[in-house]
């Protein structure tokens, strides 16, 4: 009888241990989720300068995009009208047309018209100087995008390094080196690096895209300049 009672007690103890292990291993509830805003907040104080860098990147890109898009608008009949006026000897009408057309190519042509009567080399030089000035206007503030592409990832990496130093300092004080503590601290500190890389990539892509658009405008300006020189070398009717 005593042996039977001991066996029942041992069996009950094993069942209790099994139930305890099941309760520990069972999920306590639905998986935790975190919103994007909460994730950014966890990045720490360096998320503020990263936010400022992102706003600067967006503002400069939009401002330059609008300016370059406006500069690229050249009417297809513009050079044909200039040709007709000049070959007919109506230089004042050609100059008025160029002056009232708001784009870099038209300003180059206007400068060339002002120099009509001088040697071709002098006309080309004056138009080239205007072209350089117009190129400078289009490239204004582009250096900011290149800086954002380089600075934002470094700021993000600095935030991660600072966070890792803080985490290991806390571990040295509390001696809490559990996997959950370390993993939780690392993923939070990596938020700044990820944010900085995203800003840097966007700035680099925007910079490259705007440079491509500027090159297209420059090609149009060079084409208009060459056509204008050809017009000057044609006989006047």
N, CA, C and O of each residue as an XYZ file, in Angstrom:
948
protein
N       0.836     -1.220      0.000
C       0.000      0.000      0.000
C       0.865      1.262      0.000
O       0.596      2.225     -0.720
N       1.918      1.227      0.837
C       2.815      2.388      0.899
C       3.519      2.610     -0.436
O       3.697      3.741     -0.889
N       3.923      1.465     -1.067
C       4.607      1.573     -2.366
C       3.676      2.166     -3.418
O       4.105      2.964     -4.252
N       2.397      1.776     -3.378
C       1.419      2.289     -4.337
C       1.220      3.788     -4.160
O       1.114      4.528     -5.138
N       1.171      4.236     -2.892
C       1.002      5.670     -2.636
C       2.218      6.471     -3.116
O       2.073      7.562     -3.668
N       3.417      5.917     -2.900
C       4.635      6.585     -3.359
C       4.662      6.693     -4.887
O       5.084      7.713     -5.432
N       4.209      5.636     -5.575
C       4.188      5.663     -7.043
C       3.200      6.704     -7.563
O       3.489      7.410     -8.528
N       2.022      6.799     -6.914
C       1.028      7.801     -7.319
C       1.568      9.204     -7.103
O       1.363     10.094     -7.928
N       2.269      9.398     -5.970
C       2.831     10.714     -5.683
C       3.894     11.097     -6.711
O       3.971     12.243     -7.156
N       4.723     10.094     -7.081
C       5.781     10.377     -8.067
C       5.178     10.730     -9.433
O       5.656     11.637    -10.114
N       4.123     10.002     -9.824
C       3.462     10.274    -11.098
C       2.831     11.673    -11.109
O       2.936     12.403    -12.095
N       2.188     12.027    -10.023
C       1.564     13.349     -9.925
C       2.624     14.453    -10.009
O       2.403     15.497    -10.622
N       3.780     14.199     -9.381
C       4.857     15.201     -9.442
C       5.372     15.388    -10.852
O       5.641     16.512    -11.277
N       5.511     14.291    -11.581
C       5.968     14.406    -12.976
C       4.964     15.154    -13.841
O       5.350     15.973    -14.675
N       3.697     14.881    -13.650
C       2.667     15.591    -14.406
C       2.697     17.081    -14.094
O       2.523     17.914    -14.983
N       2.919     17.411    -12.820
C       2.987     18.823    -12.447
C       4.171     19.528    -13.114
O       4.070     20.662    -13.582
N       5.320     18.792    -13.137
C       6.502     19.381    -13.790
C       6.251     19.583    -15.279
O       6.664     20.598    -15.841
N       5.586     18.640    -15.920
C       5.299     18.765    -17.349
C       4.384     19.947    -17.631
O       4.600     20.706    -18.575
N       3.362     20.091    -16.800
C       2.441     21.207    -16.973
C       3.145     22.543    -16.756
O       2.851     23.526    -17.436
N       4.079     22.571    -15.802
C       4.814     23.811    -15.546
C       5.675     24.186    -16.746
O       5.732     25.352    -17.137
N       6.351     23.181    -17.336
C       7.173     23.457    -18.505
C       6.324     23.914    -19.685
O       6.728     24.805    -20.432
N       5.170     23.322    -19.855
C       4.275     23.725    -20.927
C       3.804     25.170    -20.727
O       3.701     25.935    -21.686
N       3.522     25.528    -19.492
C       3.055     26.887    -19.213
C       4.159     27.915    -19.488
O       3.894     29.026    -19.946
N       5.421     27.508    -19.190
C       6.533     28.427    -19.430
C       6.781     28.599    -20.919
O       7.012     29.712    -21.392
N       6.733     27.488    -21.665
C       7.031     27.531    -23.097
C       5.886     28.057    -23.932
O       6.102     28.485    -25.066
N       4.685     28.038    -23.411
C       3.532     28.485    -24.196
C       3.584     29.992    -24.385
O       3.995     30.707    -23.471
N       3.178     30.494    -25.550
C       3.168     31.953    -25.772
C       2.199     32.626    -24.829
O       1.080     32.159    -24.621
N       2.650     33.740    -24.255
C       1.829     34.434    -23.264
C       0.722     35.252    -23.896
O      -0.190     35.687    -23.194
N       0.773     35.476    -25.210
C      -0.230     36.284    -25.875
C       0.122     36.444    -27.337
O       1.031     35.774    -27.827
N      -0.565     37.305    -28.037
C      -0.258     37.545    -29.443
C       1.134     38.158    -29.596
O       1.599     38.838    -28.681
N       1.822     37.936    -30.741
C       3.164     38.492    -30.945
C       3.154     40.008    -30.881
O       2.241     40.677    -31.364
N       4.221     40.526    -30.256
C       4.297     41.964    -30.094
C       4.584     42.641    -31.443
O       5.333     42.119    -32.270
N       3.979     43.799    -31.639
C       4.202     44.597    -32.835
C       4.605     45.998    -32.410
O       4.237     46.465    -31.333
N       5.363     46.660    -33.267
C       5.819     48.008    -32.969
C       5.582     48.878    -34.186
O       5.871     48.472    -35.312
N       5.061     50.064    -33.966
C       4.773     50.970    -35.072
C       6.049     51.669    -35.519
O       7.055     51.678    -34.809
N       5.988     52.261    -36.721
C       7.148     52.963    -37.255
C       7.515     54.150    -36.390
O       8.696     54.426    -36.175
N       6.503     54.861    -35.889
C       6.771     56.026    -35.041
C       7.490     55.603    -33.764
O       8.469     56.229    -33.360
N       6.992     54.524    -33.123
C       7.644     54.036    -31.907
C       9.076     53.597    -32.185
O       9.969     53.800    -31.363
N       9.285     52.996    -33.347
C      10.622     52.541    -33.716
C      11.576     53.715    -33.873
O      12.726     53.661    -33.437
N      11.082     54.783    -34.505
C      11.930     55.970    -34.689
C      12.219     56.654    -33.360
O      13.321     57.159    -33.142
N      11.236     56.668    -32.481
C      11.434     57.283    -31.173
C      12.507     56.537    -30.383
O      13.285     57.148    -29.651
N      12.544     55.225    -30.535
C      13.537     54.418    -29.824
C      14.959     54.705    -30.298
O      15.924     54.345    -29.624
N      15.090     55.354    -31.459
C      16.427     55.637    -31.985
C      17.222     56.612    -31.151
O      18.447     56.660    -31.266
N      16.563     57.390    -30.315
C      17.287     58.297    -29.436
C      17.351     59.715    -29.970
O      16.677     60.071    -30.937
N      18.193     60.525    -29.302
C      18.235     61.955    -29.579
C      18.816     62.251    -30.962
O      18.482     63.276    -31.556
N      19.677     61.379    -31.486
C      20.277     61.641    -32.795
C      19.284     61.462    -33.939
O      19.609     61.764    -35.087
N      18.093     60.983    -33.647
C      17.061     60.925    -34.679
C      16.590     62.327    -35.052
O      16.057     62.534    -36.142
N      16.784     63.297    -34.147
C      16.388     64.690    -34.442
C      17.242     65.279    -35.561
O      16.684     65.773    -36.541
N      18.590     65.249    -35.456
C      19.375     65.756    -36.593
C      19.164     64.953    -37.867
O      19.219     65.509    -38.964
N      18.924     63.657    -37.737
C      18.638     62.860    -38.935
C      17.331     63.305    -39.587
O      17.220     63.327    -40.813
N      16.340     63.659    -38.762
C      15.090     64.183    -39.308
C      15.301     65.509    -40.023
O      14.701     65.763    -41.067
N      16.163     66.359    -39.453
C      16.477     67.640    -40.100
C      17.180     67.404    -41.429
O      16.874     68.070    -42.417
N      18.119     66.463    -41.464
C      18.831     66.140    -42.706
C      17.877     65.621    -43.779
O      18.028     65.934    -44.960
N      16.894     64.826    -43.359
C      15.930     64.306    -44.334
C      15.074     65.428    -44.911
O      14.783     65.436    -46.108
N      14.670     66.372    -44.068
C      13.878     67.507    -44.564
C      14.686     68.369    -45.526
O      14.171     68.814    -46.551
N      15.952     68.604    -45.194
C      16.818     69.382    -46.086
C      16.968     68.678    -47.431
O      16.924     69.319    -48.481
N      17.144     67.365    -47.396
C      17.297     66.590    -48.632
C      16.069     66.719    -49.519
O      16.187     66.959    -50.720
N      14.893     66.559    -48.929
C      13.659     66.639    -49.704
C      13.467     68.051    -50.266
O      13.098     68.209    -51.430
N      13.713     69.070    -49.450
C      13.519     70.455    -49.893
C      14.447     70.804    -51.050
O      14.005     71.363    -52.053
N      15.728     70.478    -50.916
C      16.703     70.814    -51.963
C      16.375     70.069    -53.252
O      16.457     70.640    -54.340
N      16.004     68.792    -53.133
C      15.689     68.018    -54.346
C      14.490     68.621    -55.075
O      14.536     68.811    -56.290
N      13.422     68.919    -54.345
C      12.218     69.465    -54.979
C      12.508     70.825    -55.598
O      12.083     71.099    -56.720
N      13.233     71.684    -54.871
C      13.543     73.025    -55.374
C      14.392     72.967    -56.639
O      14.123     73.688    -57.600
N      15.414     72.113    -56.645
C      16.282     71.990    -57.824
C      15.549     71.314    -58.983
O      15.758     71.662    -60.146
N      14.691     70.349    -58.660
C      13.943     69.661    -59.712
C      13.049     70.653    -60.461
O      12.997     70.642    -61.691
N      12.350     71.506    -59.716
C      11.467     72.496    -60.351
C      12.276     73.467    -61.202
O      11.883     73.792    -62.323
N      13.421     73.934    -60.662
C      14.246     74.909    -61.394
C      14.819     74.294    -62.675
O      14.807     74.935    -63.726
N      15.314     73.068    -62.596
C      15.914     72.418    -63.772
C      14.839     72.063    -64.796
O      15.060     72.175    -66.002
N      13.678     71.636    -64.311
C      12.578     71.321    -65.225
C      12.152     72.564    -65.995
O      11.862     72.500    -67.189
N      12.118     73.689    -65.300
C      11.758     74.945    -65.958
C      12.810     75.346    -66.987
O      12.472     75.847    -68.060
N      14.080     75.129    -66.664
C      15.165     75.500    -67.577
C      15.184     74.630    -68.826
O      15.685     75.054    -69.867
N      14.647     73.428    -68.735
C      14.701     72.501    -69.874
C      13.598     72.748    -70.903
O      13.597     72.132    -71.969
N      12.665     73.642    -70.593
C      11.552     73.899    -71.514
C      11.985     74.852    -72.627
O      12.092     76.060    -72.421
N      12.228     74.296    -73.787
C      12.621     75.091    -74.955
C      11.644     74.762    -76.085
O      11.474     73.601    -76.458
N      11.013     75.795    -76.615
C      10.048     75.572    -77.691
C      10.753     75.024    -78.928
O      11.867     75.428    -79.265
N      10.075     74.097    -79.591
C      10.672     73.473    -80.769
C      10.900     74.482    -81.890
O      11.873     74.366    -82.636
N      10.015     75.472    -82.019
C      10.119     76.446    -83.111
C      10.988     77.648    -82.754
O      11.119     78.576    -83.553
N      11.577     77.641    -81.574
C      12.344     78.819    -81.142
C      13.496     79.126    -82.102
O      13.614     80.256    -82.578
N      14.334     78.153    -82.386
C      15.488     78.391    -83.252
C      15.055     78.650    -84.696
O      15.718     79.398    -85.416
N      13.964     78.047    -85.117
C      13.470     78.327    -86.474
C      13.033     79.786    -86.599
O      13.276     80.428    -87.621
N      12.388     80.305    -85.553
C      11.973     81.705    -85.570
C      13.181     82.631    -85.526
O      13.200     83.663    -86.197
N      14.183     82.270    -84.742
C      15.413     83.064    -84.697
C      16.073     83.075    -86.081
O      16.540     84.114    -86.547
N      16.103     81.919    -86.722
C      16.698     81.815    -88.053
C      15.968     82.722    -89.057
O      16.593     83.435    -89.841
N      14.640     82.674    -89.009
C      13.856     83.488    -89.959
C      14.118     84.979    -89.758
O      14.286     85.720    -90.727
N      14.152     85.417    -88.497
C      14.363     86.839    -88.223
C      15.756     87.282    -88.682
O      15.901     88.338    -89.299
N      16.759     86.488    -88.387
C      18.131     86.903    -88.707
C      18.388     86.853    -90.207
O      18.978     87.779    -90.762
N      17.954     85.790    -90.865
C      18.187     85.691    -92.316
C      17.414     86.770    -93.077
O      17.789     87.144    -94.188
N      16.332     87.266    -92.469
C      15.584     88.362    -93.099
C      16.121     89.739    -92.695
O      15.594     90.769    -93.115
N      17.173     89.741    -91.878
C      17.777     90.998    -91.470
C      17.076     91.696    -90.333
O      17.422     92.828    -89.993
N      16.085     91.036    -89.733
C      15.326     91.636    -88.635
C      15.962     91.219    -87.296
O      15.405     90.403    -86.562
N      17.130     91.791    -86.995
C      17.878     91.408    -85.794
C      17.140     91.830    -84.523
O      17.156     91.101    -83.532
N      16.505     92.980    -84.540
C      15.797     93.460    -83.344
C      14.664     92.527    -82.948
O      14.421     92.316    -81.760
N      13.968     91.964    -83.935
C      12.889     91.013    -83.627
C      13.460     89.734    -83.040
O      12.872     89.159    -82.124
N      14.614     89.274    -83.559
C      15.256     88.074    -83.018
C      15.702     88.306    -81.574
O      15.548     87.435    -80.718
N      16.250     89.483    -81.318
C      16.688     89.796    -79.955
C      15.501     89.902    -79.011
O      15.574     89.439    -77.872
N      14.415     90.501    -79.463
C      13.222     90.615    -78.627
C      12.647     89.246    -78.298
O      12.211     89.004    -77.173
N      12.648     88.347    -79.287
C      12.150     86.984    -79.062
C      12.994     86.261    -78.029
O      12.461     85.618    -77.124
N      14.320     86.366    -78.161
C      15.212     85.694    -77.215
C      15.083     86.280    -75.815
O      15.131     85.553    -74.822
N      14.920     87.593    -75.743
C      14.815     88.257    -74.444
C      13.544     87.876    -73.712
O      13.540     87.779    -72.484
N      12.468     87.659    -74.448
C      11.172     87.326    -73.839
C      10.983     85.828    -73.611
O       9.934     85.403    -73.127
N      11.987     85.029    -73.955
C      11.926     83.584    -73.721
C      12.779     83.257    -72.505
O      13.977     83.536    -72.484
N      12.159     82.666    -71.499
C      12.832     82.462    -70.210
C      13.399     81.045    -70.106
O      12.782     80.162    -69.511
N      14.582     80.840    -70.695
C      15.326     79.610    -70.487
C      16.796     79.857    -70.799
O      17.110     80.834    -71.479
N      17.701     79.017    -70.333
C      19.144     79.266    -70.515
C      19.569     79.377    -71.972
O      20.393     80.228    -72.308
N      19.023     78.535    -72.841
C      19.409     78.586    -74.253
C      19.043     79.922    -74.870
O      19.822     80.474    -75.647
N      17.874     80.454    -74.541
C      17.441     81.737    -75.090
C      18.345     82.867    -74.604
O      18.633     83.798    -75.355
N      18.793     82.790    -73.348
C      19.693     83.835    -72.853
C      21.053     83.771    -73.543
O      21.690     84.801    -73.764
N      21.499     82.556    -73.886
C      22.734     82.437    -74.657
C      22.565     83.055    -76.050
O      23.438     83.774    -76.535
N      21.432     82.761    -76.675
C      21.179     83.300    -78.016
C      21.072     84.818    -77.980
O      21.555     85.503    -78.881
N      20.440     85.338    -76.938
C      20.324     86.791    -76.814
C      21.702     87.445    -76.736
O      21.943     88.474    -77.368
N      22.598     86.847    -75.963
C      23.952     87.387    -75.875
C      24.658     87.327    -77.232
O      25.385     88.249    -77.601
N      24.435     86.230    -77.972
C      25.035     86.121    -79.291
C      24.493     87.166    -80.253
O      25.237     87.724    -81.060
N      23.192     87.430    -80.166
C      22.576     88.446    -81.040
C      23.146     89.824    -80.733
O      23.364     90.626    -81.641
N      23.388     90.100    -79.447
C      23.969     91.382    -79.069
C      25.368     91.568    -79.655
O      25.810     92.697    -79.865
N      26.062     90.463    -79.918
C      27.437     90.540    -80.440
C      27.489     90.399    -81.968
O      28.577     90.285    -82.532
N      26.351     90.405    -82.637
C      26.364     90.298    -84.099
C      27.138     91.468    -84.696
O      26.953     92.621    -84.304
N      27.999     91.151    -85.642
C      28.869     92.157    -86.245
C      30.303     92.004    -85.817
O      31.210     92.512    -86.477
N      30.526     91.298    -84.702
C      31.868     91.022    -84.220
C      32.341     89.681    -84.773
O      31.532     88.930    -85.318
N      33.625     89.363    -84.648
C      34.120     88.064    -85.140
C      33.392     86.894    -84.494
O      32.920     86.981    -83.360
N      33.310     85.798    -85.242
C      32.603     84.606    -84.753
C      33.198     84.098    -83.442
O      32.474     83.660    -82.548
N      34.529     84.161    -83.340
C      35.166     83.684    -82.113
C      34.716     84.488    -80.900
O      34.493     83.935    -79.824
N      34.584     85.803    -81.085
C      34.137     86.657    -79.976
C      32.695     86.342    -79.601
O      32.349     86.339    -78.420
N      31.858     86.078    -80.587
C      30.456     85.729    -80.320
C      30.376     84.407    -79.559
O      29.640     84.286    -78.580
N      31.144     83.419    -80.023
C      31.141     82.113    -79.352
C      31.634     82.243    -77.913
O      31.096     81.601    -77.011
N      32.657     83.072    -77.696
C      33.201     83.236    -76.344
C      32.171     83.873    -75.419
O      32.014     83.439    -74.278
N      31.476     84.886    -75.892
C      30.470     85.547    -75.054
C      29.319     84.598    -74.730
O      28.809     84.595    -73.610
N      28.911     83.791    -75.716
C      27.841     82.826    -75.468
C      28.304     81.729    -74.513
O      27.525     81.243    -73.693
N      29.543     81.352    -74.620
C      30.088     80.335    -73.717
C      30.098     80.836    -72.276
O      29.809     80.078    -71.350
N      30.429     82.110    -72.088
C      30.422     82.679    -70.734
C      29.022     82.686    -70.136
O      28.843     82.394    -68.953
N      28.029     83.022    -70.959
C      26.646     82.982    -70.481
C      26.244     81.543    -70.143
O      25.551     81.295    -69.156
N      26.691     80.600    -70.980
C      26.380     79.200    -70.725
C      26.949     78.715    -69.400
O      26.295     77.963    -68.678
N      28.168     79.143    -69.080
C      28.765     78.764    -67.800
C      27.976     79.334    -66.631
O      27.779     78.668    -65.615
N      27.529     80.571    -66.788
C      26.725     81.188    -65.734
C      25.401     80.453    -65.542
O      24.964     80.239    -64.412
N      24.766     80.068    -66.646
C      23.504     79.334    -66.552
C      23.713     77.954    -65.934
O      22.867     77.475    -65.180
N      24.829     77.322    -66.250
C      25.134     76.018    -65.651
C      25.339     76.156    -64.150
O      24.892     75.312    -63.373
N      26.012     77.219    -63.750
C      26.213     77.472    -62.316
C      24.871     77.649    -61.601
O      24.684     77.155    -60.489
N      23.944     78.353    -62.246
C      22.623     78.556    -61.638
C      21.894     77.223    -61.452
O      21.241     77.008    -60.431
N      22.005     76.330    -62.439
C      21.317     75.046    -62.335
C      21.953     74.147    -61.279
O      21.260     73.365    -60.628
N      23.271     74.256    -61.107
C      23.971     73.401    -60.147
C      23.979     73.977    -58.740
O      24.525     73.362    -57.823
N      23.381     75.149    -58.558
C      23.349     75.771    -57.233
C      22.629     74.866    -56.236
O      21.567     74.321    -56.536
N      23.210     74.712    -55.058
C      22.676     73.884    -53.958
C      22.775     72.387    -54.225
O      22.384     71.584    -53.378
N      23.290     72.000    -55.386
C      23.462     70.566    -55.633
C      24.479     69.950    -54.683
O      24.396     68.768    -54.349
N      25.445     70.765    -54.249
C      26.459     70.259    -53.328
C      25.830     69.835    -52.005
O      26.370     68.978    -51.305
N      24.688     70.434    -51.662
C      24.012     70.057    -50.414
C      23.555     68.612    -50.477
O      23.685     67.876    -49.499
N      23.021     68.196    -51.624
C      22.590     66.799    -51.769
C      23.767     65.843    -51.648
O      23.649     64.785    -51.028
N      24.898     66.209    -52.234
C      26.073     65.340    -52.122
C      26.554     65.255    -50.676
O      27.010     64.201    -50.232
N      26.451     66.369    -49.937
C      26.813     66.350    -48.524
C      25.861     65.476    -47.717
O      26.294     64.726    -46.842
N      24.570     65.569    -48.008
C      23.595     64.737    -47.310
C      23.878     63.253    -47.535
O      23.731     62.440    -46.623
N      24.285     62.907    -48.759
C      24.575     61.510    -49.082
C      25.755     60.985    -48.272
O      25.834     59.790    -47.988
N      26.677     61.880    -47.900
C      27.845     61.464    -47.136
C      27.659     61.614    -45.627
O      28.125     60.776    -44.855
N      26.978     62.678    -45.212
C      26.884     62.992    -43.784
C      25.840     62.139    -43.069
O      26.086     61.663    -41.961
N      24.668     61.938    -43.696
C      23.574     61.224    -43.014
C      23.985     59.820    -42.539
O      23.706     59.482    -41.389
N      24.636     58.982    -43.372
C      25.054     57.673    -42.865
C      26.041     57.772    -41.703
O      25.998     56.949    -40.789
N      26.940     58.778    -41.724
C      27.902     58.919    -40.629
C      27.216     59.322    -39.333
O      27.587     58.850    -38.258
N      26.205     60.203    -39.432
C      25.451     60.584    -38.235
C      24.712     59.365    -37.674
O      24.693     59.144    -36.463
N      24.109     58.583    -38.565
C      23.428     57.372    -38.117
C      24.376     56.390    -37.454
O      24.040     55.791    -36.432
N      25.553     56.224    -38.027
C      26.544     55.311    -37.446
C      27.022     55.834    -36.095
O      27.261     55.052    -35.176
N      27.162     57.151    -35.972
C      27.553     57.740    -34.692
C      26.508     57.442    -33.622
O      26.854     57.156    -32.475
N      25.222     57.509    -33.998
C      24.167     57.175    -33.046
C      24.242     55.737    -32.593
O      24.020     55.441    -31.419
N      24.552     54.839    -33.511
C      24.675     53.422    -33.157
C      25.847     53.191    -32.213
O      25.718     52.468    -31.226
N      26.992     53.803    -32.514
C      28.161     53.653    -31.645
C      27.877     54.173    -30.245
O      28.211     53.526    -29.252
N      27.247     55.368    -30.170
C      26.913     55.935    -28.861
C      25.954     55.022    -28.104
O      26.104     54.824    -26.898
N      24.968     54.465    -28.811
C      24.019     53.562    -28.166
C      24.668     52.282    -27.678
O      24.334     51.790    -26.600
N      25.602     51.730    -28.465
C      26.290     50.509    -28.047
C      27.151     50.769    -26.813
O      27.217     49.937    -25.909
N      27.812     51.931    -26.780
C      28.607     52.265    -25.589
C      27.722     52.343    -24.354
O      28.072     51.839    -23.286
N      26.560     52.989    -24.522
C      25.629     53.092    -23.396
C      25.142     51.719    -22.947
O      25.037     51.452    -21.750
N      24.840     50.839    -23.923
C      24.330     49.514    -23.583
C      25.369     48.711    -22.811
O      25.041     48.098    -21.796
N      26.617     48.704    -23.274
C      27.658     47.930    -22.587
C      27.996     48.530    -21.227
O      28.381     47.813    -20.303
N      27.851     49.844    -21.111
C      28.059     50.466    -19.803
C      27.001     49.983    -18.811
O      27.312     49.669    -17.662
N      25.753     49.928    -19.266
C      24.686     49.437    -18.388
C      24.890     47.976    -18.022
O      24.618     47.570    -16.892
N      25.374     47.174    -18.991
C      25.636     45.767    -18.704
C      26.732     45.624    -17.662
O      26.663     44.758    -16.790
N      27.749     46.484    -17.757
C      28.849     46.407    -16.785
C      28.383     46.745    -15.378
O      28.967     46.283    -14.399
N      27.332     47.551    -15.276
C      26.821     47.923    -13.953
C      25.862     46.870    -13.419
O      25.962     46.472    -12.258
N      24.929     46.413    -14.260
C      23.895     45.485    -13.807
C      24.286     44.030    -13.946
O      23.653     43.163    -13.344
N      25.330     43.737    -14.738
C      25.763     42.355    -15.012
C      24.663     41.534    -15.668
O      24.669     40.306    -15.585
N      23.710     42.213    -16.326
C      22.622     41.532    -17.030
C      23.058     41.294    -18.477
O      22.975     42.186    -19.321
N      23.522     40.074    -18.741
C      24.034     39.754    -20.082
C      23.166     38.690    -20.751
O      23.664     37.862    -21.514
N      21.877     38.720    -20.461
C      20.975     37.776    -21.112
C      20.829     38.125    -22.587
O      21.048     39.264    -23.001
N      20.449     37.102    -23.380
C      20.315     37.290    -24.824
C      19.252     38.328    -25.149
O      19.425     39.122    -26.073
N      18.164     38.331    -24.406
C      17.096     39.292    -24.658
C      17.553     40.723    -24.443
O      17.196     41.612    -25.217
N      18.336     40.954    -23.404
C      18.831     42.309    -23.122
C      19.768     42.799    -24.214
O      19.658     43.932    -24.683
N      20.703     41.917    -24.618
C      21.684     42.312    -25.636
C      21.003     42.527    -26.983
O      21.248     43.530    -27.652
N      20.136     41.571    -27.388
C      19.467     41.691    -28.692
C      18.570     42.913    -28.737
O      18.541     43.634    -29.734
N      17.828     43.148    -27.644
C      16.954     44.315    -27.605
C      17.733     45.607    -27.701
O      17.320     46.534    -28.397
N      18.863     45.678    -27.003
C      19.662     46.881    -27.068
C      20.280     47.113    -28.433
O      20.347     48.250    -28.901
N      20.735     46.040    -29.079
C      21.383     46.183    -30.387
C      20.388     46.647    -31.442
O      20.698     47.552    -32.216
N      19.203     46.049    -31.491
C      18.256     46.424    -32.546
C      17.794     47.872    -32.391
O      17.531     48.556    -33.380
N      17.697     48.332    -31.142
C      17.312     49.724    -30.931
C      18.413     50.666    -31.411
O      18.130     51.693    -32.027
N      19.662     50.319    -31.131
C      20.771     51.201    -31.500
C      21.034     51.196    -33.003
O      21.607     52.152    -33.525
N      20.630     50.151    -33.702
C      20.842     50.077    -35.150
C      19.829     50.917    -35.922
O      19.978     51.096    -37.131
N      18.813     51.431    -35.257
C      17.786     52.230    -35.930
C      18.407     53.481    -36.556
O      18.055     53.846    -37.678
N      19.324     54.139    -35.848
C      19.935     55.358    -36.380
C      20.764     55.058    -37.622
O      20.752     55.834    -38.579
N      21.487     53.931    -37.615
C      22.280     53.568    -38.797
C      21.389     53.317    -40.002
O      21.682     53.780    -41.104
N      20.301     52.582    -39.791
C      19.384     52.303    -40.896
C      18.768     53.591    -41.430
O      18.658     53.775    -42.642
N      18.370     54.478    -40.529
C      17.776     55.749    -40.959
C      18.777     56.594    -41.734
O      18.442     57.169    -42.770
N      20.011     56.669    -41.231
C      21.038     57.436    -41.924
C      21.341     56.883    -43.298
O      21.537     57.648    -44.243
N      21.384     55.558    -43.429
C      21.641     54.944    -44.734
C      20.510     55.230    -45.712
O      20.757     55.501    -46.888
N      19.283     55.172    -45.238
C      18.135     55.456    -46.114
C      18.199     56.898    -46.625
O      17.994     57.148    -47.813
N      18.483     57.839    -45.728
C      18.589     59.243    -46.143
C      19.735     59.422    -47.133
O      19.594     60.122    -48.135
N      20.874     58.783    -46.845
C      22.024     58.899    -47.730
C      21.763     58.340    -49.110
O      22.154     58.946    -50.108
N      21.105     57.189    -49.186
C      20.787     56.586    -50.485
C      19.831     57.479    -51.274
O      20.017     57.694    -52.472
N      18.809     57.995    -50.597
C      17.848     58.888    -51.278
C      18.535     60.147    -51.797
O      18.256     60.599    -52.908
N      19.440     60.716    -50.985
C      20.157     61.918    -51.415
C      21.049     61.623    -52.613
O      21.135     62.428    -53.540
N      21.713     60.471    -52.595
C      22.607     60.117    -53.710
C      21.817     59.886    -54.998
O      22.208     60.348    -56.070
N      20.703     59.169    -54.879
C      19.861     58.929    -56.059
C      19.325     60.245    -56.611
O      19.341     60.465    -57.822
N      18.846     61.126    -55.723
C      18.343     62.425    -56.167
C      19.427     63.258    -56.822
O      19.175     63.921    -57.828
N      20.635     63.233    -56.263
C      21.758     63.982    -56.833
C      22.097     63.467    -58.235
O      22.303     64.256    -59.157
N      22.153     62.160    -58.387
C      22.476     61.582    -59.694
C      21.389     61.892    -60.723
O      21.690     62.194    -61.878
N      20.136     61.816    -60.304
C      19.029     62.107    -61.221
C      19.071     63.553    -61.696
O      18.916     63.817    -62.889
N      19.280     64.495    -60.774
C      19.318     65.909    -61.144
C      20.518     66.216    -62.041
O      20.419     67.045    -62.946
N      21.638     65.560    -61.796
C      22.804     65.748    -62.664
C      22.507     65.295    -64.085
O      22.939     65.923    -65.052
N      21.765     64.197    -64.202
C      21.378     63.722    -65.531
C      20.491     64.737    -66.240
O      20.656     64.981    -67.435
N      19.552     65.330    -65.506
C      18.674     66.335    -66.107
C      19.454     67.593    -66.504
O      19.163     68.207    -67.530
N      20.434     67.970    -65.698
C      21.267     69.129    -66.039
C      22.045     68.862    -67.322
O      22.163     69.742    -68.174
N      22.573     67.658    -67.460
C      23.323     67.313    -68.673
C      22.435     67.400    -69.913
O      22.899     67.787    -70.985
N      21.171     67.042    -69.767
C      20.252     67.151    -70.899
C      20.039     68.621    -71.293
O      19.996     68.955    -72.477
N      19.909     69.487    -70.289
C      19.744     70.918    -70.574
C      21.003     71.469    -71.239
O      20.914     72.261    -72.177
N      22.168     71.055    -70.758
C      23.432     71.516    -71.346
C      23.526     71.093    -72.807
O      23.988     71.862    -73.650
N      23.091     69.876    -73.106
C      23.103     69.416    -74.503
C      22.200     70.285    -75.387
O      22.550     70.595    -76.526
N      21.042     70.673    -74.858
C      20.148     71.552    -75.610
C      20.789     72.921    -75.828
O      20.666     73.510    -76.902
N      21.474     73.421    -74.799
C      22.136     74.709    -74.920
C      23.246     74.657    -75.972
O      23.387     75.578    -76.776
N      24.025     73.587    -75.963
C      25.097     73.448    -76.948
C      24.537     73.318    -78.359
O      25.094     73.864    -79.311
N      23.445     72.600    -78.483
C      22.820     72.452    -79.800
C      22.312     73.788    -80.321
O      22.495     74.111    -81.495
N      21.667     74.575    -79.441
C      21.159     75.889    -79.850
C      22.296     76.824    -80.209
O      22.187     77.598    -81.160
N      23.402     76.761    -79.449
C      24.546     77.618    -79.737
C      25.161     77.285    -81.093
O      25.481     78.185    -81.869
N      25.326     75.991    -81.380
C      25.896     75.591    -82.670
C      24.995     76.006    -83.825
O      25.467     76.459    -84.867
N      23.696     75.845    -83.624
C      22.760     76.232    -84.687
C      22.780     77.737    -84.911
O      22.665     78.195    -86.048
N      22.924     78.510    -83.842
C      22.981     79.962    -83.990
C      24.221     80.397    -84.778
O      24.143     81.277    -85.635
N      25.359     79.774    -84.482
C      26.588     80.094    -85.218
C      26.431     79.749    -86.697
O      26.897     80.484    -87.568
N      25.774     78.633    -86.971
C      25.521     78.265    -88.375
C      24.633     79.296    -89.057
O      24.837     79.629    -90.224
N      23.645     79.799    -88.317
C      22.754     80.823    -88.885
C      23.535     82.078    -89.251
O      23.303     82.675    -90.302
N      24.465     82.479    -88.378
C      25.244     83.692    -88.646
C      26.131     83.546    -89.882
O      26.454     84.534    -90.542
N      26.516     82.323    -90.186
C      27.404     82.099    -91.322
C      26.634     81.888    -92.630
O      27.231     81.740    -93.697
N      25.298     81.877    -92.531
C      24.497     81.776    -93.746
C      24.362     83.148    -94.398
O      24.366     84.159    -93.696
N      24.242     83.207    -95.711
C      24.073     84.507    -96.374
C      22.727     85.130    -96.026
O      21.711     84.441    -95.944
N      22.737     86.473    -95.818
C      21.497     87.203    -95.508
C      20.712     87.412    -96.782
O      21.280     87.776    -97.812
N      19.415     87.187    -96.723
C      18.565     87.337    -97.910
C      18.436     88.803    -98.302
O      17.758     89.124    -99.278
